[in-house]
Amino acid sequence: MTYRLLPEWYPQDGIQLTWPRHDGDWAPLLERIEATLERIVIAVARYQRVLICVPDIQTQQRLVETFNAYGIAADRLQLIVAPIDDTWARDHGPISVIDPQGQIVLMDYTFTGWGGKFPAERDNRLTRWLAETGVWGCPVVTRDLVLEGGGIETDGEGTLLTTEACLLNTNRNPTLDRLAIESQLSQDFGVDRVLWLSNGHLEGDDTDSHIDTLARFCDPATIAYVSCDDPNDAHYPALAAMEQELQTFRQRNGAPYRLIPLPWPQACYDPDDGHRLPATYANFLIINQAVLVPTYGDPADVTALHALATAFPEHTLIPIECTSVIRQHGSLHCLTMQLPNGTLAPLSSGDSTVAGSTV
């Protein structure tokens, strides 16, 4: 069977989020990250459903009340109490493909906390757990390959964009070389071209250079990418080399890609120990009719919004302030996973729901 990996702009049922535990890594910043997540929910719920995995029934009930107060329609929310480790749905969520008959299939890859850096056993089981509870309206296929959603980008037409630093890292699939990885990607995603970036990284990034922090498909012919214009910045050599690589890449028809440089925000540092944080405008999220863009209270925020407006002229751009998110070394896209049309089971009268909350 030949599957096709779907691009992010494919029509969506909803977005998946995972709410932080009060005793997890977010504990010192819990109120701040919850405020950011609330803004994401409010923005997304204008267009589609939001599936939220929550750590306990107390959080579930509190969020039901909160989102009721915001006036969010019950059919736009689904809150599930589930066993979770952390909030990074992009990497523990399912990766969606479509089969030749037009059926959505969820690929459930192995998630190891970015090569064993952080606990991930509960997050690794979450997609299958949700299948058992009846959340999905489509099949789930389990894969042994270690792979995170933030590590791959596709044009939806058989081309994959990724980084060597992540997919070829020995902390993911140490027995597989480049050819073996490409073979697995071809089998699972129907891709016949893999564009490998060998340059580009962000300080403070725990993912080993996920592509969604560096360069993103906006449509099959357009790539938006992080561009550093400060020669004195430590990132400058690697990002300049990455830009040169992107300029050599070609579309299937041989034409160069339309490249949209995204601005370089001022350096952000952790207020506790001073290490640099991975602020990036490439970590935007495409939903139905809108694009959510991370902002950092930086003058470059406006420049980033203008740049992405040229890539998405028919979408509404929605800024989401993400300075709290980068404190845990991710950003907006990392918190979310898109769920294409046909992914979610309908919310029916047989469900035990309170304002869209499945108990």
C-alpha positions in Angstrom: 0.0 0.0 0.0 1.3 3.5 -0.9 0.5 6.2 1.6 0.9 9.9 1.0 2.2 12.3 3.7 -0.2 15.2 4.0 1.1 18.8 4.1 0.0 21.0 6.9 -2.3 23.1 4.7 -4.5 20.1 3.9 -8.0 20.7 5.3 -8.2 19.9 9.0 -10.6 18.4 11.5 -8.7 20.1 14.3 -5.6 20.6 16.3 -4.2 18.4 19.1 -2.8 19.9 22.3 -1.4 18.3 25.5 -2.0 20.4 28.6 0.9 20.6 31.2 0.9 18.7 34.4 1.1 20.8 37.6 4.1 18.6 38.7 5.9 18.6 35.4 8.7 20.7 33.9 6.3 23.6 33.5 5.5 23.9 37.2 7.5 27.2 37.7 5.8 28.7 34.7 2.4 27.0 34.8 0.2 30.1 34.8 2.2 31.6 31.9 2.1 28.6 29.7 -1.5 28.0 30.4 -2.3 31.5 29.4 -0.4 30.9 26.1 -2.3 27.6 25.5 -5.6 29.4 26.2 -4.8 31.9 23.5 -4.0 29.1 21.1 -7.3 27.3 21.9 -9.3 30.5 21.4 -7.6 31.3 18.1 -8.0 27.7 16.7 -11.5 27.2 17.9 -12.7 30.0 15.6 -11.9 27.7 12.7 -12.0 24.0 13.9 -12.0 21.6 16.8 -9.4 21.5 19.5 -8.5 18.1 21.0 -6.8 18.6 24.4 -5.3 15.8 26.5 -5.3 16.9 30.1 -3.5 15.3 33.1 -6.4 15.0 35.5 -10.1 15.6 36.0 -9.6 18.7 38.1 -7.8 20.4 35.1 -10.4 19.1 32.8 -13.3 20.7 34.8 -11.4 23.9 35.3 -10.8 24.2 31.5 -14.4 23.5 30.7 -15.4 26.4 32.9 -12.7 28.6 31.5 -13.5 28.0 27.8 -17.3 28.2 28.5 -16.6 31.7 29.9 -14.7 32.6 26.7 -17.8 31.6 24.8 -16.2 28.7 22.8 -18.8 26.4 21.3 -19.1 23.0 22.8 -18.6 21.3 19.4 -15.2 23.0 19.0 -13.6 21.4 22.2 -12.8 17.9 23.3 -11.0 17.5 26.6 -9.7 14.0 27.4 -8.1 13.0 30.7 -5.0 11.0 29.6 -1.7 9.8 31.0 0.9 12.3 29.7 4.5 13.4 30.3 4.9 16.8 28.6 3.2 19.2 26.3 5.0 18.7 22.9 2.1 17.3 20.8 4.1 17.9 17.6 6.5 15.2 18.5 4.4 12.7 20.4 1.2 13.2 18.3 0.4 11.0 15.3 1.6 11.8 11.8 -1.2 11.7 9.2 -1.1 10.1 5.8 -3.8 9.2 3.3 -4.1 5.9 1.5 -5.0 5.3 -2.2 -8.7 5.1 -1.3 -8.7 8.5 0.4 -8.7 7.1 4.0 -6.7 9.0 6.6 -4.3 6.7 8.5 -2.4 7.8 11.6 1.2 6.7 11.8 2.2 6.2 15.5 6.0 6.4 15.6 8.3 5.7 18.6 8.9 8.8 20.7 11.9 8.7 23.0 12.1 12.2 24.3 14.4 13.4 21.5 16.9 10.6 21.8 16.4 9.8 25.5 16.9 13.4 26.8 13.6 13.4 28.8 11.0 10.9 30.1 8.6 10.0 27.3 7.0 6.6 28.0 3.4 7.9 28.6 3.7 10.4 25.7 4.9 7.5 23.5 1.7 5.5 24.3 -0.7 8.4 24.0 -1.8 7.9 20.3 -2.7 4.3 21.0 -4.4 5.2 24.2 -6.6 7.7 22.4 -7.4 5.0 19.8 -8.6 2.7 22.6 -10.9 5.5 23.9 -12.5 6.0 20.5 -11.1 9.5 19.8 -9.8 8.7 16.3 -12.2 8.1 13.4 -9.5 6.4 11.4 -7.0 3.5 11.7 -3.7 3.8 13.6 -0.6 2.0 12.4 2.3 1.6 14.9 5.9 2.0 13.7 9.1 1.1 15.5 11.0 3.9 13.8 12.0 6.8 16.1 10.5 9.9 14.5 9.0 13.2 15.6 6.6 15.3 13.7 8.8 18.4 14.1 11.6 16.6 12.3 9.9 16.5 8.9 8.3 18.9 6.4 6.5 17.9 3.2 5.1 19.7 0.1 2.4 17.0 -0.1 3.6 16.0 -3.6 6.3 13.5 -2.7 9.1 15.7 -1.4 10.3 15.7 2.2 12.5 18.4 3.8 14.5 17.5 6.9 17.9 17.8 8.6 20.8 15.4 8.9 21.4 16.5 12.5 18.0 15.1 13.6 17.1 12.1 11.3 20.6 10.8 11.0 21.5 11.3 14.7 22.6 8.1 16.4 20.4 8.8 19.4 17.3 8.1 17.2 17.8 5.1 14.9 21.5 4.1 15.4 21.3 1.0 13.1 19.9 2.9 10.1 22.0 4.8 7.7 20.7 7.5 5.3 19.6 5.0 2.6 17.7 3.0 5.2 16.0 6.1 6.6 15.0 7.2 3.1 13.6 3.7 2.3 11.4 3.8 5.4 10.2 7.3 4.7 9.4 6.3 1.1 7.4 3.3 2.3 5.5 5.2 5.0 5.0 8.5 3.3 5.1 7.9 -0.4 8.0 10.3 -0.8 10.5 9.9 -3.6 12.7 13.0 -2.9 14.3 13.9 0.4 15.9 17.3 0.7 18.6 17.1 3.5 19.8 20.2 5.2 23.3 19.6 6.6 23.5 23.1 8.2 21.4 25.1 10.7 20.8 24.9 14.4 19.4 27.0 17.3 21.1 27.3 20.6 18.9 26.0 23.4 17.1 23.5 21.0 16.7 20.0 22.5 15.5 18.4 19.3 18.8 18.2 17.4 17.7 20.7 14.8 14.1 19.9 14.0 13.3 21.3 10.6 10.2 23.1 12.0 12.6 25.4 13.9 14.5 26.3 10.7 12.7 26.0 7.4 9.1 25.3 6.5 7.0 24.6 3.4 4.3 27.2 2.9 3.1 25.7 -0.3 4.7 23.2 -2.8 6.8 26.0 -4.3 7.6 28.2 -1.2 9.9 27.7 1.8 10.1 30.2 4.6 13.3 29.9 6.6 15.2 31.5 9.5 17.7 34.1 8.3 20.4 35.5 10.6 21.6 39.0 9.5 24.0 39.6 12.4 27.6 38.4 11.5 28.5 38.7 15.1 25.9 36.2 16.2 27.1 32.7 16.9 24.4 31.3 14.6 25.4 33.3 11.6 27.8 30.8 9.9 25.5 27.8 10.1 22.4 29.7 9.1 24.2 31.4 6.2 25.3 28.0 5.0 21.7 26.7 5.4 20.5 29.6 3.3 23.0 28.6 0.6 21.8 25.0 0.7 18.2 26.1 0.3 19.1 28.2 -2.7 20.5 25.0 -4.4 17.3 23.0 -3.8 15.0 22.6 -6.8 11.3 21.8 -7.2 10.4 18.6 -9.0 10.1 20.7 -12.3 13.6 22.0 -11.9 12.7 25.5 -10.8 14.2 27.0 -7.7 12.0 27.4 -4.6 10.5 30.8 -3.7 12.5 31.5 -0.5 11.1 33.8 2.1 13.6 34.8 4.8 12.2 35.2 8.3 13.9 37.8 10.5 16.3 37.2 13.3 14.9 38.2 16.7 17.1 39.7 19.4 18.8 37.1 21.5 16.6 35.7 24.3 18.1 34.3 27.5 16.7 32.3 30.3 16.3 34.7 33.3 17.4 32.0 35.8 20.7 30.7 34.4 21.3 32.9 31.4 21.4 30.2 28.7 20.2 31.2 25.2 16.7 30.3 24.2 15.6 29.1 20.7 13.4 31.9 19.5 12.3 31.3 15.9 9.6 32.6 13.6 9.7 29.4 11.6 7.7 27.6 14.2 4.3 28.9 12.9 1.2 26.7 12.6 -1.1 26.5 9.6 -4.8 25.8 10.3 -7.9 26.2 8.2 -7.9 29.7 6.8 -5.4 31.1 9.4 -1.7 30.9 10.4 -0.7 31.2 14.0 2.7 33.0 14.3 4.9 32.9 17.4 6.0 36.4 18.6 8.5 37.3 21.3 7.9 41.0 22.2 10.6 41.9 19.7 10.7 44.6 16.9 11.2 41.7 14.5 7.7 40.4 15.3 6.1 42.8 12.8 8.7 42.0 10.1 8.0 38.3 10.5 4.2 38.8 10.2 4.7 40.8 7.1 7.0 38.2 5.6 4.6 35.3 6.3 1.7 37.4 4.9 3.4 37.2 1.5 3.5 33.4 1.9 -0.1 33.1 3.0 -2.1 35.9 1.3 -5.4 34.2 1.7 -5.0 33.3 5.4 -5.6 35.4 8.5 -2.3 35.8 10.5 -2.7 35.5 14.3 0.2 36.4 16.5 0.7 34.3 19.6 3.1 35.6 22.2 5.6 32.7 22.9 8.3 34.0 25.3 7.1 31.6 27.9 7.1 28.7 25.5 10.8 29.1 24.6 11.7 28.9 28.3 11.2 25.1 27.8 13.0 25.2 24.5 10.1 24.9 22.1 7.7 27.3 20.4 4.2 27.4 19.0 4.3 24.7 16.4 6.0 22.3 18.8 2.9 22.5 21.1 0.5 21.5 18.4 -0.3 18.7 15.9 -2.7 19.2 13.1 -5.4 16.5 12.5 -6.6 16.4 8.9 -10.2 15.9 7.8 -11.2 12.3 8.6 -9.0 12.0 11.7 -11.4 12.6 14.5 -14.5 10.6 15.4 -17.6 12.7 15.5 -18.8 14.0 18.9 -22.1 12.2 19.2 -24.9 12.2 21.8 -23.6 8.9 23.0 -20.4 10.6 24.2 -20.2 11.7 27.9 -19.6 15.3 27.1 -19.8 18.5 29.1 -19.0 21.5 26.9 -17.2 19.2 24.5 -15.3 17.6 27.4 -15.1 13.8 27.2 -15.0 12.3 30.8 
